[in-house]
Amino acid sequence: MSDCVFCGIVAGDVEAHLVLDEPDFVAFLDTRPLFKGHVLLVPREHVVTLPDLPSGLRDGFLAAAQRLATAVVDALGAQGSFVAMNNVVSQSVPHLHLHVVPRTKGDGLRGFFWPRTKYADSEEQGQYAARLRAVLE
């Protein structure tokens, strides 16, 4: 889909800090992270919501989400993770994406109040992506 930013990332036309690059899925750092290391997992195929995800991709999508949830702990020293997705309502990009957010006790995330964080620059963002890639390989 030509006007979908996530399809642009998948195609390599839009710059992103990739964390996972597999035949069916791509994961990259969120440009407006809740916390540094906040990852978005997307299917390469353009689907809008979870109910639209073809059945042949479901297990692989969940397996990739599990690996990312483990990676934010192992690579970033998080105590756990927050894993979530929206379907239509509050879905900022109409392409299925799953959020994997590193969490630590007392990090300030309460309920669905999501303060946003910023990377100092692209170099810092790249360092976070590299740390996550290293434990995923």
Stockholm file with secondary structure:
# STOCKHOLM 1.0

chainA/1-137         MSDCVFCGIVAGDVEAHLVLDEPDFVAFLDTRPLFKGHVLLVPREHVVTLPDLPSGLRDGFLAAAQRLATAVVDALGAQGSFVAMNNVVSQSVPHLHLHVVPRTKGDGLRGFFWPRTKYADSEEQGQYAARLRAVLE
#=GR chainA/1-137 SS CTTCHHHHHHHTSSCCCEEEECSSEEEEECSSCSSTTCEEEEESSCCSSGGGSCHHHHHHHHHHHHHHHHHHHHHHCCSEEEEECCSSTTCSSSSCCEEEEEECTTSSCBTTBCCCCCCSSHHHHHHHHHHHHHHHC
#=GC SS_cons         CTTCHHHHHHHTSSCCCEEEECSSEEEEECSSCSSTTCEEEEESSCCSSGGGSCHHHHHHHHHHHHHHHHHHHHHHCCSEEEEECCSSTTCSSSSCCEEEEEECTTSSCBTTBCCCCCCSSHHHHHHHHHHHHHHHC
//
